[in-house]
Amino acid sequence: MGRSYASAARHRVCEVCLGCACALGGPVSAAAGDEAPPVLLAMNLSVNHAVAYVDDRAATGRLDDWATPDELAARGAGDCEDFAIAKYFRLRRAGIPAGQLRIAYVELQAADGGRGRRHMVLAWLPPDDTPGDERVLDNLLDAVRPLSERSDLRVLISFNSEGIWPGLARGLPARGPRQITRWAQVLDRVGPAP
């Protein structure tokens, strides 16, 4: 079943370690009621504080530009999908399986009940045989919260290097990952996943 949260917590995840596969060695899981795995919080904080939020037009002069983690680090600024993409690939390199990670295209509900706006976050899914709630890594919050506590988010689709799903559905993907052109371009620039 993989290491427990407590075991993962003993391994300090920092910028030096993010490129190695020693951090976890398999699916991250824990008993129901435990907090988010420490590696998720460490990653969320690390990326959120390493780069500034700037929309694509200001950062690159283009309307919509998806950066690889290296591109994001080089320019020091990006928008929500750049943060989510960086967290995805860094957690993959830290040993979390692709099946537990999804970049989620969400509608961020307006606090006043008005029209929401589109946003991207990274979702962590517990292993199939483990009870628990999906966790959200968001550039808007340092805390990693269960999706059930994020009433401001409505997941439209999610995707990773294995496919595209409606919402955060489990099981086989509805489409292949390369159906999202900008994601296919990121996958090509990043190269083979660990």
N, CA, C and O atoms as a DFTB+ gen file, in Angstrom:
776 C
 N C O
     1  1       0.820      -1.194       0.000
     2  2       0.000       0.000       0.000
     3  2       0.865       1.258       0.000
     4  3       0.303       2.349      -0.098
     5  1       2.166       1.183       0.101
     6  2       2.986       2.391       0.110
     7  2       3.263       2.837       1.534
     8  3       2.810       2.225       2.501
     9  1       4.003       3.897       1.633
    10  2       4.366       4.416       2.938
    11  2       3.226       5.207       3.547
    12  3       2.384       5.759       2.838
    13  1       3.211       5.253       4.847
    14  2       2.207       6.053       5.552
    15  2       2.641       7.508       5.575
    16  3       3.775       7.826       5.216
    17  1       1.744       8.394       5.995
    18  2       2.086       9.803       6.117
    19  2       3.240       9.975       7.086
    20  3       4.167      10.744       6.831
    21  1       3.180       9.248       8.213
    22  2       4.214       9.392       9.237
    23  2       5.581       9.032       8.677
    24  3       6.564       9.721       8.950
    25  1       5.653       7.961       7.900
    26  2       6.911       7.552       7.314
    27  2       7.392       8.574       6.295
    28  3       8.585       8.870       6.234
    29  1       6.473       9.123       5.488
    30  2       6.849      10.147       4.516
    31  2       7.318      11.407       5.226
    32  3       8.186      12.114       4.715
    33  1       6.758      11.699       6.397
    34  2       7.129      12.903       7.126
    35  2       8.571      12.842       7.608
    36  3       9.208      13.883       7.769
    37  1       9.099      11.640       7.841
    38  2      10.471      11.516       8.301
    39  2      11.468      11.890       7.211
    40  3      12.625      12.193       7.503
    41  1      11.023      11.869       5.956
    42  2      11.905      12.240       4.855
    43  2      11.610      13.687       4.493
    44  3      10.547      13.983       3.947
    45  1      12.517      14.574       4.782
    46  2      12.304      16.001       4.515
    47  2      12.314      16.247       3.014
    48  3      13.284      15.921       2.331
    49  1      11.239      16.818       2.510
    50  2      11.148      17.131       1.090
    51  2      11.493      18.597       0.914
    52  3      10.806      19.474       1.439
    53  1      12.543      18.856       0.184
    54  2      12.969      20.226      -0.032
    55  2      13.386      20.398      -1.482
    56  3      13.333      19.438      -2.251
    57  1      13.791      21.572      -1.868
    58  2      14.174      21.829      -3.254
    59  2      15.292      20.882      -3.715
    60  3      15.296      20.454      -4.869
    61  1      16.226      20.557      -2.836
    62  2      17.318      19.673      -3.224
    63  2      16.798      18.288      -3.566
    64  3      17.299      17.651      -4.493
    65  1      15.793      17.809      -2.828
    66  2      15.298      16.453      -2.984
    67  2      14.247      16.305      -4.083
    68  3      13.966      15.185      -4.507
    69  1      13.667      17.395      -4.550
    70  2      12.544      17.273      -5.465
    71  2      12.886      16.556      -6.754
    72  3      11.999      15.981      -7.386
    73  1      14.135      16.570      -7.162
    74  2      14.503      15.910      -8.400
    75  2      14.800      14.436      -8.246
    76  3      15.051      13.762      -9.245
    77  1      14.781      13.911      -7.040
    78  2      15.103      12.501      -6.862
    79  2      13.847      11.682      -6.632
    80  3      12.779      12.233      -6.366
    81  1      13.971      10.409      -6.731
    82  2      12.820       9.528      -6.530
    83  2      12.860       8.852      -5.169
    84  3      12.166       7.858      -4.953
    85  1      13.663       9.378      -4.246
    86  2      13.823       8.704      -2.957
    87  2      12.750       9.065      -1.943
    88  3      12.627       8.388      -0.922
    89  1      11.976      10.104      -2.190
    90  2      11.080      10.624      -1.162
    91  2      10.002       9.649      -0.727
    92  3       9.731       9.547       0.469
    93  1       9.382       8.936      -1.640
    94  2       8.229       8.134      -1.248
    95  2       8.315       6.681      -1.661
    96  3       8.039       5.799      -0.848
    97  1       8.682       6.412      -2.872
    98  2       8.814       5.040      -3.319
    99  2       7.514       4.314      -3.552
   100  3       7.502       3.084      -3.510
   101  1       6.417       5.006      -3.796
   102  2       5.155       4.336      -4.087
   103  2       3.975       5.187      -3.699
   104  3       4.138       6.348      -3.325
   105  1       2.784       4.622      -3.784
   106  2       1.594       5.398      -3.455
   107  2       1.632       5.920      -2.027
   108  3       2.077       5.228      -1.111
   109  1       1.170       7.121      -1.853
   110  2       1.108       7.731      -0.532
   111  2      -0.291       7.494      -0.001
   112  3      -1.275       7.819      -0.665
   113  1      -0.386       6.925       1.197
   114  2      -1.697       6.646       1.767
   115  2      -1.624       6.762       3.278
   116  3      -0.543       6.887       3.854
   117  1      -2.783       6.720       3.911
   118  2      -2.845       6.758       5.367
   119  2      -4.230       6.334       5.798
   120  3      -5.142       6.186       4.984
   121  1      -4.364       6.147       7.068
   122  2      -5.670       5.803       7.620
   123  2      -6.612       6.988       7.480
   124  3      -6.174       8.138       7.473
   125  1      -7.900       6.709       7.368
   126  2      -8.900       7.769       7.264
   127  2      -8.771       8.718       8.444
   128  3      -8.511       8.280       9.565
   129  1      -8.946       9.997       8.207
   130  2      -8.882      10.991       9.259
   131  2      -7.524      11.651       9.402
   132  3      -7.412      12.684      10.062
   133  1      -6.487      11.081       8.799
   134  2      -5.170      11.707       8.865
   135  2      -5.151      12.965       8.021
   136  3      -5.975      13.145       7.124
   137  1      -4.208      13.823       8.320
   138  2      -4.024      15.042       7.536
   139  2      -3.422      14.688       6.180
   140  3      -3.060      13.538       5.931
   141  1      -3.320      15.683       5.314
   142  2      -2.715      15.482       3.996
   143  2      -1.275      15.005       4.174
   144  3      -0.612      15.383       5.139
   145  1      -0.793      14.183       3.255
   146  2       0.604      13.749       3.341
   147  2       1.533      14.957       3.398
   148  3       1.341      15.910       2.642
   149  1       2.527      14.940       4.269
   150  2       3.440      16.083       4.403
   151  2       4.101      16.491       3.089
   152  3       4.367      17.673       2.875
   153  1       4.369      15.530       2.208
   154  2       5.007      15.878       0.944
   155  2       4.117      16.804       0.121
   156  3       4.629      17.637      -0.627
   157  1       2.793      16.676       0.243
   158  2       1.884      17.554      -0.502
   159  2       1.969      18.979       0.023
   160  3       2.058      19.928      -0.757
   161  1       1.941      19.130       1.325
   162  2       2.039      20.460       1.915
   163  2       3.394      21.086       1.592
   164  3       3.470      22.260       1.231
   165  1       4.456      20.302       1.722
   166  2       5.795      20.821       1.415
   167  2       5.875      21.284      -0.036
   168  3       6.449      22.334      -0.325
   169  1       5.301      20.506      -0.944
   170  2       5.353      20.874      -2.359
   171  2       4.519      22.120      -2.623
   172  3       4.956      23.026      -3.332
   173  1       3.319      22.164      -2.054
   174  2       2.446      23.318      -2.274
   175  2       3.132      24.601      -1.803
   176  3       3.154      25.605      -2.515
   177  1       3.688      24.550      -0.595
   178  2       4.393      25.717      -0.063
   179  2       5.605      26.074      -0.900
   180  3       5.829      27.245      -1.207
   181  1       6.387      25.073      -1.272
   182  2       7.608      25.300      -2.031
   183  2       7.325      26.018      -3.350
   184  3       7.960      27.027      -3.656
   185  1       6.383      25.506      -4.126
   186  2       6.088      26.119      -5.423
   187  2       5.392      27.466      -5.232
   188  3       5.727      28.439      -5.907
   189  1       4.428      27.527      -4.318
   190  2       3.706      28.785      -4.109
   191  2       4.630      29.933      -3.716
   192  3       4.369      31.084      -4.067
   193  1       5.709      29.631      -2.991
   194  2       6.594      30.682      -2.511
   195  2       7.842      30.859      -3.368
   196  3       8.602      31.804      -3.154
   197  1       8.067      29.981      -4.322
   198  2       9.262      30.068      -5.170
   199  2       9.072      31.005      -6.358
   200  3      10.039      31.577      -6.861
   201  1       7.842      31.161      -6.802
   202  2       7.576      31.997      -7.978
   203  2       6.400      32.933      -7.696
   204  3       5.578      32.681      -6.815
   205  1       6.346      34.002      -8.455
   206  2       5.263      34.979      -8.301
   207  2       4.118      34.641      -9.242
   208  3       4.322      34.074     -10.315
   209  1       2.910      34.999      -8.822
   210  2       1.763      34.837      -9.713
   211  2       1.693      36.041     -10.650
   212  3       1.617      37.188     -10.211
   213  1       1.722      35.753     -11.946
   214  2       1.579      36.761     -12.985
   215  2       0.827      36.098     -14.127
   216  3       1.149      34.971     -14.502
   217  1      -0.167      36.775     -14.686
   218  2      -0.900      36.148     -15.790
   219  2       0.007      36.045     -17.017
   220  3       1.013      36.745     -17.133
   221  1      -0.383      35.153     -17.926
   222  2       0.450      34.852     -19.091
   223  2       0.776      36.078     -19.929
   224  3       1.902      36.225     -20.405
   225  1      -0.187      36.947     -20.109
   226  2       0.047      38.122     -20.948
   227  2       1.200      38.960     -20.397
   228  3       2.027      39.460     -21.160
   229  1       1.252      39.113     -19.071
   230  2       2.326      39.889     -18.451
   231  2       3.645      39.107     -18.430
   232  3       4.715      39.689     -18.608
   233  1       3.566      37.786     -18.210
   234  2       4.784      36.972     -18.089
   235  2       5.443      36.687     -19.433
   236  3       6.667      36.730     -19.547
   237  1       4.629      36.393     -20.459
   238  2       5.197      35.952     -21.739
   239  2       4.731      36.771     -22.935
   240  3       5.271      36.631     -24.032
   241  1       3.732      37.624     -22.730
   242  2       3.190      38.388     -23.841
   243  2       2.176      37.618     -24.664
   244  3       1.635      38.141     -25.638
   245  1       1.913      36.368     -24.273
   246  2       0.928      35.540     -24.986
   247  2      -0.320      35.384     -24.122
   248  3      -0.260      35.493     -22.897
   249  1      -1.437      35.131     -24.770
   250  2      -2.711      35.021     -24.068
   251  2      -2.758      33.813     -23.136
   252  3      -3.242      33.923     -22.010
   253  1      -2.261      32.663     -23.590
   254  2      -2.295      31.445     -22.782
   255  2      -1.061      30.622     -23.082
   256  3      -0.918      30.084     -24.181
   257  1      -0.171      30.521     -22.114
   258  2       1.098      29.828     -22.288
   259  2       1.287      28.884     -21.115
   260  3       1.266      29.320     -19.964
   261  1       1.470      27.595     -21.384
   262  2       1.674      26.611     -20.324
   263  2       3.160      26.318     -20.221
   264  3       3.782      25.896     -21.196
   265  1       3.733      26.541     -19.041
   266  2       5.167      26.377     -18.817
   267  2       5.493      25.026     -18.195
   268  3       4.705      24.470     -17.430
   269  1       6.657      24.513     -18.535
   270  2       7.196      23.349     -17.834
   271  2       7.731      23.847     -16.490
   272  3       7.881      25.055     -16.304
   273  1       8.020      22.944     -15.550
   274  2       8.606      23.390     -14.275
   275  2       9.905      24.174     -14.460
   276  3      10.131      25.164     -13.763
   277  1      10.755      23.746     -15.385
   278  2      12.016      24.458     -15.622
   279  2      11.774      25.846     -16.203
   280  3      12.447      26.804     -15.823
   281  1      10.819      25.957     -17.121
   282  2      10.491      27.261     -17.706
   283  2       9.927      28.203     -16.642
   284  3      10.259      29.388     -16.612
   285  1       9.073      27.665     -15.770
   286  2       8.497      28.464     -14.695
   287  2       9.595      28.959     -13.748
   288  3       9.612      30.129     -13.364
   289  1      10.497      28.071     -13.380
   290  2      11.589      28.451     -12.482
   291  2      12.487      29.507     -13.131
   292  3      12.923      30.442     -12.459
   293  1      12.765      29.367     -14.427
   294  2      13.643      30.314     -15.121
   295  2      13.042      31.718     -15.175
   296  3      13.756      32.709     -15.017
   297  1      11.744      31.802     -15.395
   298  2      11.152      33.144     -15.483
   299  2      10.683      33.663     -14.122
   300  3      10.451      34.862     -13.968
   301  1      10.541      32.776     -13.136
   302  2      10.197      33.194     -11.784
   303  2       8.772      33.664     -11.591
   304  3       8.438      34.218     -10.544
   305  1       7.924      33.451     -12.591
   306  2       6.531      33.884     -12.494
   307  2       5.683      33.069     -13.461
   308  3       6.152      32.613     -14.503
   309  1       4.413      32.901     -13.078
   310  2       3.485      32.177     -13.938
   311  2       2.087      32.278     -13.384
   312  3       1.849      32.920     -12.360
   313  1       1.155      31.629     -14.080
   314  2      -0.228      31.651     -13.598
   315  2      -0.637      30.279     -13.095
   316  3       0.198      29.384     -12.962
   317  1      -1.925      30.115     -12.813
   318  2      -2.386      28.935     -12.078
   319  2      -2.003      27.612     -12.730
   320  3      -1.616      26.673     -12.034
   321  1      -2.105      27.523     -14.069
   322  2      -1.761      26.232     -14.670
   323  2      -0.267      25.960     -14.573
   324  3       0.141      24.802     -14.485
   325  1       0.558      27.003     -14.586
   326  2       1.997      26.809     -14.438
   327  2       2.336      26.266     -13.048
   328  3       3.194      25.393     -12.913
   329  1       1.664      26.782     -12.020
   330  2       1.861      26.281     -10.660
   331  2       1.426      24.810     -10.579
   332  3       2.151      23.981     -10.028
   333  1       0.246      24.483     -11.125
   334  2      -0.277      23.114     -11.062
   335  2       0.640      22.144     -11.814
   336  3       0.906      21.042     -11.335
   337  1       1.116      22.554     -12.980
   338  2       2.014      21.708     -13.786
   339  2       3.321      21.465     -13.035
   340  3       3.812      20.337     -13.003
   341  1       3.889      22.508     -12.431
   342  2       5.141      22.352     -11.687
   343  2       4.965      21.382     -10.527
   344  3       5.814      20.520     -10.303
   345  1       3.866      21.517      -9.786
   346  2       3.609      20.611      -8.662
   347  2       3.437      19.177      -9.155
   348  3       3.947      18.244      -8.535
   349  1       2.726      18.998     -10.260
   350  2       2.511      17.658     -10.818
   351  2       3.846      16.972     -11.118
   352  3       4.095      15.864     -10.642
   353  1       4.695      17.619     -11.898
   354  2       5.945      16.970     -12.297
   355  2       6.913      16.807     -11.137
   356  3       7.638      15.814     -11.086
   357  1       6.945      17.737     -10.220
   358  2       7.837      17.587      -9.068
   359  2       7.380      16.456      -8.149
   360  3       8.209      15.717      -7.618
   361  1       6.074      16.316      -7.958
   362  2       5.585      15.201      -7.150
   363  2       5.797      13.867      -7.869
   364  3       6.053      12.852      -7.221
   365  1       5.694      13.859      -9.176
   366  2       6.002      12.627      -9.932
   367  2       7.460      12.254      -9.706
   368  3       7.775      11.091      -9.451
   369  1       8.356      13.245      -9.800
   370  2       9.780      12.971      -9.582
   371  2      10.058      12.543      -8.145
   372  3      11.035      11.843      -7.882
   373  1       9.206      12.960      -7.222
   374  2       9.359      12.565      -5.816
   375  2       8.785      11.177      -5.552
   376  3       8.855      10.683      -4.427
   377  1       8.218      10.543      -6.579
   378  2       7.771       9.160      -6.455
   379  2       6.281       8.939      -6.353
   380  3       5.855       7.792      -6.219
   381  1       5.459       9.984      -6.410
   382  2       4.011       9.779      -6.347
   383  2       3.527       9.349      -7.730
   384  3       3.821      10.019      -8.720
   385  1       2.794       8.246      -7.809
   386  2       2.337       7.734      -9.111
   387  2       1.402       8.709      -9.824
   388  3       0.649       9.441      -9.183
   389  1       1.458       8.712     -11.148
   390  2       0.584       9.578     -11.951
   391  2      -0.878       9.338     -11.605
   392  3      -1.672      10.280     -11.621
   393  1      -1.255       8.098     -11.292
   394  2      -2.637       7.774     -10.972
   395  2      -3.173       8.476      -9.740
   396  3      -4.386       8.528      -9.535
   397  1      -2.285       9.020      -8.914
   398  2      -2.716       9.746      -7.718
   399  2      -2.715      11.253      -7.915
   400  3      -3.073      11.994      -6.999
   401  1      -2.323      11.714      -9.077
   402  2      -2.214      13.151      -9.327
   403  2      -3.005      13.538     -10.571
   404  3      -2.916      12.874     -11.603
   405  1      -3.777      14.612     -10.466
   406  2      -4.501      15.138     -11.618
   407  2      -4.455      16.648     -11.598
   408  3      -4.692      17.273     -10.564
   409  1      -4.155      17.227     -12.727
   410  2      -4.329      18.664     -12.889
   411  2      -5.815      18.851     -13.159
   412  3      -6.371      18.232     -14.067
   413  1      -6.448      19.698     -12.377
   414  2      -7.899      19.869     -12.468
   415  2      -8.248      21.269     -12.971
   416  3      -7.816      22.280     -12.418
   417  1      -9.037      21.290     -14.029
   418  2      -9.585      22.530     -14.565
   419  2     -10.898      22.743     -13.830
   420  3     -11.828      21.945     -13.951
   421  1     -10.964      23.821     -13.070
   422  2     -12.092      24.034     -12.163
   423  2     -12.760      25.377     -12.434
   424  3     -12.201      26.264     -13.080
   425  1     -13.959      25.487     -11.921
   426  2     -14.604      26.785     -11.850
   427  2     -14.469      27.250     -10.412
   428  3     -14.922      26.578      -9.485
   429  1     -13.846      28.399     -10.235
   430  2     -13.672      28.998      -8.919
   431  2     -14.888      29.880      -8.683
   432  3     -15.059      30.915      -9.328
   433  1     -15.724      29.457      -7.753
   434  2     -16.979      30.156      -7.487
   435  2     -16.719      31.516      -6.852
   436  3     -15.869      31.647      -5.971
   437  1     -17.451      32.517      -7.301
   438  2     -17.337      33.858      -6.736
   439  2     -17.947      33.866      -5.331
   440  3     -18.979      33.238      -5.095
   441  1     -17.312      34.574      -4.409
   442  2     -17.788      34.638      -3.023
   443  2     -19.185      35.241      -2.925
   444  3     -19.956      34.892      -2.031
   445  1     -19.505      36.136      -3.835
   446  2     -20.818      36.795      -3.798
   447  2     -21.897      36.013      -4.546
   448  3     -23.017      36.495      -4.715
   449  1     -21.554      34.814      -4.989
   450  2     -22.521      33.987      -5.715
   451  2     -22.619      34.324      -7.188
   452  3     -23.389      33.699      -7.917
   453  1     -21.851      35.300      -7.636
   454  2     -21.840      35.684      -9.045
   455  2     -21.103      34.661      -9.893
   456  3     -20.765      33.573      -9.428
   457  1     -20.869      35.018     -11.105
   458  2     -20.211      34.111     -12.051
   459  2     -18.781      33.808     -11.595
   460  3     -18.026      34.703     -11.213
   461  1     -18.440      32.540     -11.647
   462  2     -17.104      32.113     -11.265
   463  2     -16.117      32.312     -12.395
   464  3     -16.486      32.703     -13.503
   465  1     -14.857      32.037     -12.100
   466  2     -13.829      32.121     -13.137
   467  2     -13.102      30.794     -13.234
   468  3     -13.090      30.007     -12.288
   469  1     -12.505      30.560     -14.371
   470  2     -11.763      29.321     -14.593
   471  2     -10.415      29.400     -13.878
   472  3      -9.813      30.466     -13.752
   473  1      -9.966      28.237     -13.415
   474  2      -8.766      28.169     -12.589
   475  2      -8.221      26.748     -12.713
   476  3      -8.970      25.836     -13.063
   477  1      -6.939      26.540     -12.435
   478  2      -6.361      25.200     -12.402
   479  2      -5.667      24.961     -11.081
   480  3      -5.014      25.844     -10.525
   481  1      -5.827      23.738     -10.590
   482  2      -5.208      23.291      -9.351
   483  2      -4.657      21.889      -9.587
   484  3      -4.929      21.271     -10.616
   485  1      -3.893      21.401      -8.641
   486  2      -3.470      20.003      -8.674
   487  2      -4.279      19.249      -7.629
   488  3      -4.395      19.690      -6.486
   489  1      -4.833      18.119      -8.024
   490  2      -5.578      17.264      -7.087
   491  2      -4.777      16.000      -6.821
   492  3      -4.211      15.407      -7.739
   493  1      -4.735      15.593      -5.552
   494  2      -4.144      14.327      -5.146
   495  2      -5.291      13.386      -4.818
   496  3      -6.199      13.744      -4.068
   497  1      -5.251      12.186      -5.379
   498  2      -6.288      11.185      -5.134
   499  2      -5.705      10.068      -4.289
   500  3      -4.619       9.573      -4.592
   501  1      -6.406       9.658      -3.227
   502  2      -5.905       8.518      -2.446
   503  2      -5.847       7.273      -3.334
   504  3      -6.593       7.178      -4.309
   505  1      -4.977       6.324      -3.012
   506  2      -4.958       5.079      -3.794
   507  2      -6.348       4.451      -3.804
   508  3      -7.131       4.653      -2.875
   509  1      -6.653       3.695      -4.846
   510  2      -7.987       3.112      -5.029
   511  2      -8.491       2.336      -3.822
   512  3      -9.686       2.362      -3.528
   513  1      -7.598       1.645      -3.120
   514  2      -8.030       0.801      -2.010
   515  2      -8.027       1.528      -0.666
   516  3      -8.200       0.900       0.379
   517  1      -7.831       2.841      -0.687
   518  2      -7.741       3.613       0.543
   519  2      -8.893       4.599       0.642
   520  3      -9.115       5.383      -0.281
   521  1      -9.631       4.572       1.753
   522  2     -10.687       5.575       1.901
   523  2     -10.065       6.955       2.115
   524  3      -8.963       7.074       2.649
   525  1     -10.764       7.964       1.703
   526  2     -10.278       9.319       1.921
   527  2     -10.755      10.255       0.842
   528  3     -11.342       9.842      -0.159
   529  1     -10.495      11.502       1.062
   530  2     -10.944      12.570       0.184
   531  2      -9.779      13.082      -0.660
   532  3      -8.631      13.086      -0.216
   533  1     -10.085      13.504      -1.858
   534  2      -9.076      14.131      -2.699
   535  2      -8.576      15.401      -2.006
   536  3      -9.332      16.070      -1.302
   537  1      -7.316      15.722      -2.208
   538  2      -6.720      16.931      -1.631
   539  2      -6.389      17.897      -2.767
   540  3      -6.057      17.480      -3.877
   541  1      -6.485      19.189      -2.471
   542  2      -6.275      20.222      -3.476
   543  2      -5.026      21.029      -3.149
   544  3      -4.896      21.578      -2.055
   545  1      -4.111      21.094      -4.112
   546  2      -2.928      21.948      -4.031
   547  2      -3.200      23.139      -4.941
   548  3      -3.312      22.980      -6.157
   549  1      -3.305      24.319      -4.363
   550  2      -3.782      25.507      -5.067
   551  2      -2.803      26.645      -4.862
   552  3      -2.313      26.843      -3.750
   553  1      -2.509      27.392      -5.905
   554  2      -1.617      28.536      -5.738
   555  2      -2.264      29.666      -4.937
   556  3      -1.573      30.588      -4.504
   557  1      -3.582      29.604      -4.735
   558  2      -4.283      30.634      -3.964
   559  2      -4.232      30.382      -2.463
   560  3      -4.492      31.293      -1.678
   561  1      -3.900      29.156      -2.051
   562  2      -3.856      28.779      -0.634
   563  2      -2.598      27.972      -0.348
   564  3      -2.205      27.126      -1.151
   565  1      -1.971      28.227       0.782
   566  2      -0.833      27.407       1.187
   567  2      -1.293      26.091       1.788
   568  3      -0.585      25.089       1.688
   569  1      -2.471      26.072       2.415
   570  2      -2.993      24.844       3.018
   571  2      -3.412      23.869       1.922
   572  3      -3.879      24.273       0.857
   573  1      -3.238      22.587       2.202
   574  2      -3.718      21.531       1.304
   575  2      -4.997      21.004       1.935
   576  3      -4.960      20.343       2.973
   577  1      -6.113      21.296       1.311
   578  2      -7.413      20.969       1.895
   579  2      -8.108      19.861       1.126
   580  3      -7.869      19.683      -0.069
   581  1      -8.976      19.110       1.816
   582  2      -9.807      18.134       1.108
   583  2     -10.738      18.870       0.132
   584  3     -11.201      19.975       0.414
   585  1     -10.995      18.250      -0.993
   586  2     -11.904      18.847      -1.965
   587  2     -13.273      19.089      -1.339
   588  3     -13.941      20.070      -1.668
   589  1     -13.692      18.206      -0.445
   590  2     -14.998      18.350       0.206
   591  2     -15.097      19.635       1.030
   592  3     -16.201      20.085       1.337
   593  1     -13.960      20.228       1.389
   594  2     -13.945      21.485       2.132
   595  2     -13.727      22.690       1.235
   596  3     -13.645      23.821       1.715
   597  1     -13.633      22.453      -0.063
   598  2     -13.435      23.544      -1.018
   599  2     -14.716      23.757      -1.810
   600  3     -14.777      23.450      -3.000
   601  1     -15.738      24.286      -1.145
   602  2     -17.021      24.528      -1.803
   603  2     -16.910      25.618      -2.865
   604  3     -17.838      25.819      -3.648
   605  1     -15.782      26.318      -2.893
   606  2     -15.559      27.346      -3.910
   607  2     -15.083      26.758      -5.236
   608  3     -14.966      27.487      -6.221
   609  1     -14.805      25.445      -5.282
   610  2     -14.307      24.809      -6.503
   611  2     -15.313      23.817      -7.059
   612  3     -15.921      23.044      -6.318
   613  1     -15.479      23.850      -8.367
   614  2     -16.260      22.834      -9.073
   615  2     -15.359      22.278     -10.160
   616  3     -14.997      22.989     -11.097
   617  1     -14.993      20.997     -10.037
   618  2     -14.078      20.373     -10.984
   619  2     -14.823      20.061     -12.280
   620  3     -15.843      19.372     -12.276
   621  1     -14.296      20.582     -13.383
   622  2     -14.893      20.348     -14.698
   623  2     -14.263      19.127     -15.365
   624  3     -14.962      18.185     -15.739
   625  1     -12.954      19.151     -15.509
   626  2     -12.208      18.003     -16.034
   627  2     -10.904      17.896     -15.257
   628  3     -10.486      18.837     -14.582
   629  1     -10.269      16.737     -15.364
   630  2      -8.942      16.566     -14.793
   631  2      -8.109      15.742     -15.764
   632  3      -8.640      14.974     -16.566
   633  1      -6.808      15.914     -15.677
   634  2      -5.923      15.204     -16.601
   635  2      -4.554      15.009     -15.977
   636  3      -4.165      15.705     -15.039
   637  1      -3.838      14.042     -16.527
   638  2      -2.450      13.803     -16.168
   639  2      -1.761      13.192     -17.382
   640  3      -2.296      13.258     -18.489
   641  1      -0.609      12.613     -17.198
   642  2       0.126      12.046     -18.330
   643  2      -0.508      10.760     -18.860
   644  3      -0.077      10.232     -19.884
   645  1      -1.529      10.258     -18.167
   646  2      -2.203       9.028     -18.599
   647  2      -3.525       9.261     -19.306
   648  3      -3.995       8.375     -20.019
   649  1      -4.155      10.446     -19.132
   650  2      -5.431      10.663     -19.783
   651  2      -6.189      11.866     -19.269
   652  3      -5.664      12.686     -18.516
   653  1      -7.451      11.950     -19.699
   654  2      -8.367      13.034     -19.339
   655  2      -9.651      12.398     -18.809
   656  3     -10.155      11.437     -19.391
   657  1     -10.183      12.935     -17.703
   658  2     -11.388      12.411     -17.065
   659  2     -12.400      13.540     -16.873
   660  3     -12.013      14.698     -16.719
   661  1     -13.694      13.210     -16.882
   662  2     -14.683      14.198     -16.452
   663  2     -14.562      14.353     -14.939
   664  3     -14.479      13.355     -14.222
   665  1     -14.552      15.571     -14.452
   666  2     -14.386      15.788     -13.013
   667  2     -13.144      15.077     -12.508
   668  3     -12.088      15.128     -13.137
   669  1     -13.280      14.416     -11.369
   670  2     -12.191      13.594     -10.824
   671  2     -12.591      12.120     -10.848
   672  3     -12.245      11.356      -9.947
   673  1     -13.326      11.734     -11.894
   674  2     -13.792      10.348     -12.017
   675  2     -12.622       9.377     -11.918
   676  3     -11.505       9.678     -12.338
   677  1     -12.900       8.223     -11.359
   678  2     -11.904       7.142     -11.273
   679  2     -12.067       6.226     -12.486
   680  3     -12.991       6.390     -13.283
   681  1     -11.181       5.288     -12.609
   682  2     -11.263       4.325     -13.703
   683  2     -10.493       4.786     -14.923
   684  3      -9.658       5.688     -14.854
   685  1     -10.793       4.148     -16.037
   686  2     -10.093       4.464     -17.272
   687  2     -10.408       5.882     -17.724
   688  3     -11.529       6.359     -17.547
   689  1      -9.412       6.562     -18.313
   690  2      -9.670       7.916     -18.794
   691  2     -10.653       7.920     -19.961
   692  3     -10.756       6.947     -20.708
   693  1     -11.370       9.032     -20.104
   694  2     -12.321       9.188     -21.203
   695  2     -11.595       9.485     -22.513
   696  3     -12.096       9.162     -23.590
   697  1     -10.430      10.091     -22.423
   698  2      -9.636      10.453     -23.605
   699  2      -8.152      10.343     -23.275
   700  3      -7.755      10.274     -22.112
   701  1      -7.357      10.328     -24.319
   702  2      -5.912      10.308     -24.138
   703  2      -5.387      11.673     -23.737
   704  3      -6.032      12.684     -24.013
   705  1      -4.229      11.723     -23.092
   706  2      -3.704      12.989     -22.569
   707  2      -3.345      14.006     -23.650
   708  3      -3.327      15.208     -23.384
   709  1      -3.067      13.549     -24.835
   710  2      -2.619      14.453     -25.892
   711  2      -3.777      15.188     -26.570
   712  3      -3.561      15.956     -27.508
   713  1      -5.004      14.953     -26.097
   714  2      -6.162      15.660     -26.654
   715  2      -6.200      17.122     -26.220
   716  3      -6.911      17.926     -26.824
   717  1      -5.461      17.471     -25.204
   718  2      -5.326      18.872     -24.787
   719  2      -4.000      19.350     -25.378
   720  3      -2.928      18.975     -24.905
   721  1      -4.085      20.170     -26.402
   722  2      -2.905      20.558     -27.180
   723  2      -1.797      21.155     -26.326
   724  3      -0.642      20.750     -26.456
   725  1      -2.112      22.093     -25.470
   726  2      -1.058      22.727     -24.661
   727  2      -0.424      21.731     -23.686
   728  3       0.771      21.820     -23.403
   729  1      -1.208      20.793     -23.174
   730  2      -0.675      19.747     -22.300
   731  2       0.245      18.831     -23.098
   732  3       1.305      18.446     -22.606
   733  1      -0.139      18.479     -24.312
   734  2       0.711      17.647     -25.176
   735  2       2.047      18.349     -25.429
   736  3       3.093      17.701     -25.444
   737  1       2.016      19.658     -25.625
   738  2       3.247      20.419     -25.843
   739  2       4.123      20.412     -24.595
   740  3       5.345      20.296     -24.696
   741  1       3.511      20.535     -23.420
   742  2       4.278      20.462     -22.173
   743  2       4.902      19.075     -22.032
   744  3       6.086      18.961     -21.714
   745  1       4.121      18.025     -22.263
   746  2       4.644      16.661     -22.169
   747  2       5.845      16.472     -23.107
   748  3       6.831      15.839     -22.731
   749  1       5.762      17.010     -24.305
   750  2       6.870      16.903     -25.263
   751  2       8.113      17.623     -24.754
   752  3       9.223      17.108     -24.885
   753  1       7.937      18.806     -24.175
   754  2       9.082      19.581     -23.689
   755  2       9.698      18.989     -22.431
   756  3      10.907      19.090     -22.225
   757  1       8.873      18.370     -21.584
   758  2       9.383      17.785     -20.340
   759  2      10.101      16.468     -20.619
   760  3      11.102      16.159     -19.972
   761  1       9.602      15.701     -21.567
   762  2      10.196      14.406     -21.875
   763  2       9.536      13.302     -21.072
   764  3       8.518      13.530     -20.418
   765  1      10.113      12.095     -21.116
   766  2       9.500      10.956     -20.429
   767  2       9.354      11.179     -18.926
   768  3      10.257      11.689     -18.261
   769  1       8.196      10.786     -18.414
   770  2       7.957      10.884     -16.967
   771  2       8.735       9.793     -16.252
   772  3       9.052       8.755     -16.832
   773  1       9.039      10.043     -14.971
   774  2       9.778       9.021     -14.204
   775  2       8.971       7.755     -14.033
   776  3       9.444       6.801     -13.415
